[in-house]
Amino acid sequence: MRIARFSIDGNVAFGAVEGDGTIESGGLVLDIIKGIPYTDFELSGTKVPLSKVRLLPPVLPNKVVAIGRNYAEHAAELGNEVPEVPVAFFKPTTSVIGSGDAIEYPSFSNELHHEAELAVVIGRMCREVPRERVKDVVFGYTCANDVTARDAQAREKQWARAKGFDTSCPLGPWVETELDPSDLTIQATVNGEQRQLGRTSDMIRSIEDLVVHITEAMTLLPGDVILTGTPAGVGPLNVGDEVAVTIEGIGTLTNKVIKRG
């Protein structure tokens, strides 16, 4: 099931996405969910065309835990070794935007990069999750773009500003709850030109590895997000560019880059 979060007439709700096609082509409708989707929920039967609403980030995470250098070819393209243990960092909630929202080019950078990623959405509060129970705590999956100020990342030797600036974490367009994430095509295009193309099967650490590793240290809450790393092919974004992240079985997350006002 595809679960979207949206606003209409000043109200915010969740809905199940029904129908075939894309956001642009039309044909999709939302069946509004009673309550929130992390627990047992009912569909209201009240339906609204997706074209009539504004899509929001599909979740509002308490925290986004991101993993760096989880694809060997990406580590190599930036001249880095594959780390012995997962490299984890945070992106703040103020970095999260939805599909169709603008990425604001930060004033402290001259080298903005796209990073297409599979995002894991947590569905229940969990800590010290054993490997065999990881599937029980995952709500679903969505597309992400770990937008990075590459020059700031190199200059500052840590990643808080380079990866945590406002609008640096596009998520969407919705969460797919019924998906095997083990071998999916993941790609990024800029202005329609393919930049990244990989498969989630190329991850160094699996989703199970990452959930176990992260929850050894911290409690994850419903709606929290794990970014699982990016395949090779990261590259520059400029003001005016449109960047799209597409993941097989989920859909396409699209954002335009604008100058920060």
C-alpha positions as CSV (number, residue, x, y, z in Angstrom):
1,M,0.0,0.0,0.0
2,R,1.2,3.5,-0.8
3,I,0.6,5.9,2.0
4,A,0.9,9.7,1.3
5,R,0.7,12.7,3.6
6,F,-1.0,15.7,2.1
7,S,-2.8,19.0,2.7
8,I,-6.1,20.2,1.3
9,D,-8.1,23.2,2.3
10,G,-5.8,23.9,5.2
11,N,-6.1,20.4,6.6
12,V,-3.4,17.8,6.8
13,A,-4.2,14.1,6.5
14,F,-2.8,10.7,5.4
15,G,-4.3,8.8,2.5
16,A,-3.9,5.5,0.6
17,V,-2.8,6.2,-3.0
18,E,-5.0,4.3,-5.4
19,G,-4.9,4.0,-9.2
20,D,-2.3,3.7,-11.9
21,G,0.0,6.3,-13.4
22,T,2.2,9.0,-12.0
23,I,1.6,12.3,-10.2
24,E,2.1,14.2,-13.5
25,S,-0.1,11.9,-15.6
26,G,-3.1,11.9,-13.2
27,G,-5.3,9.0,-12.5
28,L,-4.3,8.7,-8.9
29,V,-6.7,9.3,-6.0
30,L,-6.3,9.3,-2.2
31,D,-8.6,7.4,0.1
32,I,-8.3,9.4,3.3
33,I,-7.1,7.4,6.3
34,K,-8.9,7.7,9.7
35,G,-6.2,8.7,12.2
36,I,-2.5,7.9,11.6
37,P,-1.2,4.9,9.7
38,Y,1.4,3.5,12.2
39,T,-1.3,1.6,14.0
40,D,-4.3,-0.3,12.8
41,F,-6.3,2.1,10.7
42,E,-9.4,2.3,8.5
43,L,-9.9,3.9,5.1
44,S,-12.7,6.5,5.3
45,G,-14.0,5.9,1.8
46,T,-13.7,9.6,1.2
47,K,-11.6,10.0,-1.9
48,V,-9.9,13.0,-3.4
49,P,-7.9,13.3,-6.7
50,L,-4.2,13.5,-5.9
51,S,-4.0,16.3,-8.4
52,K,-6.2,18.4,-6.1
53,V,-3.9,18.2,-3.0
54,R,-0.4,19.3,-2.1
55,L,1.8,16.4,-1.2
56,L,3.8,16.8,2.0
57,P,6.8,14.9,3.2
58,P,5.3,11.4,3.8
59,V,6.4,11.4,7.4
60,L,7.5,14.0,10.0
61,P,10.5,12.2,11.6
62,N,11.7,12.8,15.1
63,K,15.1,12.1,13.6
64,V,16.7,11.1,10.3
65,V,19.6,8.7,10.8
66,A,21.7,8.6,7.6
67,I,24.5,6.1,6.6
68,G,27.5,7.2,4.7
69,R,29.6,5.2,2.3
70,N,27.3,2.2,2.1
71,Y,28.1,1.5,-1.6
72,A,31.7,0.6,-2.5
73,E,31.7,2.4,-5.8
74,H,30.5,5.6,-4.2
75,A,33.1,5.5,-1.5
76,A,35.7,5.0,-4.2
77,E,34.5,7.8,-6.4
78,L,35.2,10.3,-3.6
79,G,38.5,8.7,-2.7
80,N,37.3,7.1,0.5
81,E,37.8,3.6,1.9
82,V,34.9,1.4,2.8
83,P,34.5,1.9,6.6
84,E,34.9,-1.0,9.0
85,V,31.6,-0.1,10.7
86,P,28.6,1.9,9.4
87,V,29.2,5.7,9.4
88,A,26.1,7.3,10.9
89,F,25.1,10.9,11.0
90,F,21.9,12.9,11.6
91,K,19.9,15.2,9.4
92,P,17.6,17.5,11.4
93,T,13.8,17.7,11.0
94,T,14.2,21.1,9.4
95,S,16.0,19.5,6.5
96,V,13.0,17.5,5.5
97,I,10.9,18.6,2.5
98,G,8.4,16.7,0.2
99,S,8.2,16.0,-3.5
100,G,7.7,19.2,-5.4
101,D,9.2,21.4,-2.7
102,A,12.3,23.5,-3.5
103,I,15.8,22.7,-2.5
104,E,17.4,26.0,-1.4
105,Y,21.0,26.3,-2.5
106,P,22.9,27.2,0.8
107,S,24.8,30.4,0.8
108,F,27.9,28.8,2.4
109,S,28.5,26.4,-0.5
110,N,29.5,26.4,-4.2
111,E,29.3,22.7,-4.7
112,L,25.9,21.1,-4.1
113,H,25.5,17.4,-4.9
114,H,22.6,15.0,-5.3
115,E,22.6,11.6,-3.6
116,A,19.8,9.2,-4.4
117,E,18.9,6.9,-1.6
118,L,16.4,4.3,-0.4
119,A,14.8,5.5,2.9
120,V,13.5,3.2,5.6
121,V,10.5,4.4,7.6
122,I,10.1,3.0,11.1
123,G,6.6,2.0,12.2
124,R,6.9,1.4,15.9
125,M,9.1,2.5,18.9
126,C,12.0,0.1,19.0
127,R,15.4,-0.4,20.7
128,E,18.0,-3.1,20.4
129,V,16.1,-4.8,17.6
130,P,17.3,-8.4,16.9
131,R,17.9,-9.2,13.2
132,E,14.9,-11.5,13.0
133,R,12.6,-8.7,14.1
134,V,13.7,-5.9,11.8
135,K,10.8,-6.5,9.4
136,D,8.4,-6.0,12.4
137,V,9.5,-2.5,13.1
138,V,9.7,-1.2,9.5
139,F,6.6,0.6,8.3
140,G,7.7,1.0,4.7
141,Y,10.1,2.6,2.2
142,T,10.3,5.9,0.3
143,C,12.7,7.8,-1.9
144,A,15.3,10.2,-0.5
145,N,17.8,12.7,-1.7
146,D,20.7,13.3,0.7
147,V,21.6,16.7,-0.7
148,T,25.1,17.5,0.3
149,A,27.3,20.7,0.2
150,R,30.4,18.7,-0.9
151,D,32.8,21.6,-0.4
152,A,31.7,22.2,3.1
153,Q,31.8,18.5,3.9
154,A,35.5,18.5,2.9
155,R,36.4,21.8,4.5
156,E,34.7,21.2,7.8
157,K,35.7,17.6,8.3
158,Q,32.3,16.7,9.7
159,W,29.0,16.7,8.1
160,A,26.5,18.6,10.3
161,R,26.2,21.7,8.1
162,A,27.1,20.0,4.8
163,K,24.2,17.5,5.1
164,G,21.9,19.1,7.6
165,F,21.1,22.5,6.1
166,D,17.4,23.4,5.6
167,T,15.8,21.6,2.6
168,S,18.7,19.1,2.3
169,C,16.5,16.0,2.9
170,P,13.7,15.6,0.3
171,L,11.5,12.6,1.0
172,G,8.6,11.1,-1.0
173,P,6.4,11.0,-2.8
174,W,4.8,8.5,-0.5
175,V,5.7,5.4,1.6
176,E,5.3,2.0,0.1
177,T,4.5,-0.5,2.8
178,E,4.6,-3.7,0.8
179,L,8.0,-4.0,-0.8
180,D,11.0,-6.3,-0.8
181,P,13.9,-3.7,-0.7
182,S,16.7,-6.2,-1.3
183,D,17.3,-5.7,-5.0
184,L,15.7,-2.5,-6.4
185,T,16.8,-0.2,-9.1
186,I,17.7,3.3,-7.8
187,Q,18.5,6.2,-10.0
188,A,18.8,10.0,-10.1
189,T,18.3,12.3,-13.1
190,V,19.1,16.0,-13.4
191,N,17.0,17.9,-16.0
192,G,16.1,14.5,-17.4
193,E,19.7,13.3,-17.8
194,Q,20.6,10.1,-15.9
195,R,23.3,10.7,-13.3
196,Q,23.1,7.7,-10.9
197,L,22.0,4.2,-11.5
198,G,22.5,1.3,-9.1
199,R,20.7,-1.4,-7.2
200,T,20.0,-1.8,-3.5
201,S,21.6,-5.2,-3.6
202,D,24.9,-3.4,-3.9
203,M,24.7,-2.1,-0.4
204,I,27.6,-3.0,1.8
205,R,25.4,-3.3,4.9
206,S,21.8,-4.5,4.5
207,I,18.8,-2.9,6.0
208,E,18.8,-5.5,8.7
209,D,22.5,-4.6,9.5
210,L,21.7,-0.9,9.7
211,V,18.6,-1.3,12.0
212,V,20.5,-3.6,14.4
213,H,23.5,-1.2,14.4
214,I,21.5,2.0,15.0
215,T,19.1,0.6,17.6
216,E,22.0,-0.7,19.7
217,A,22.6,3.0,20.4
218,M,19.3,4.7,20.3
219,T,15.5,4.3,20.4
220,L,13.7,4.8,17.1
221,L,10.2,6.2,17.0
222,P,7.3,5.8,14.6
223,G,8.0,8.0,11.6
224,D,11.8,8.0,12.1
225,V,13.8,7.6,8.9
226,I,17.0,5.7,8.0
227,L,18.8,6.8,4.9
228,T,20.7,3.8,3.5
229,G,23.5,5.3,1.4
230,T,23.9,6.3,-2.2
231,P,25.3,4.5,-5.3
232,A,28.0,5.9,-7.5
233,G,27.4,8.9,-9.8
234,V,26.8,11.7,-7.4
235,G,27.3,15.1,-9.0
236,P,26.6,18.8,-9.1
237,L,23.3,20.6,-8.8
238,N,22.8,24.2,-9.9
239,V,20.1,26.8,-9.4
240,G,17.3,26.0,-11.8
241,D,18.0,22.3,-12.0
242,E,15.3,19.7,-11.5
243,V,16.5,16.6,-9.7
244,A,14.5,13.4,-9.6
245,V,15.1,10.2,-7.6
246,T,13.3,7.1,-8.8
247,I,13.2,3.8,-7.0
248,E,11.7,0.7,-8.5
249,G,8.4,-0.2,-6.8
250,I,8.0,3.2,-5.1
251,G,7.9,6.1,-7.5
252,T,9.7,9.3,-8.2
253,L,10.7,12.2,-5.9
254,T,11.2,15.4,-7.8
255,N,12.6,18.7,-6.6
256,K,13.8,21.9,-8.1
257,V,16.9,23.8,-6.9
258,I,16.4,27.5,-6.2
259,K,18.5,30.3,-4.8
260,R,18.0,30.8,-1.1
261,G,16.1,34.0,-0.7
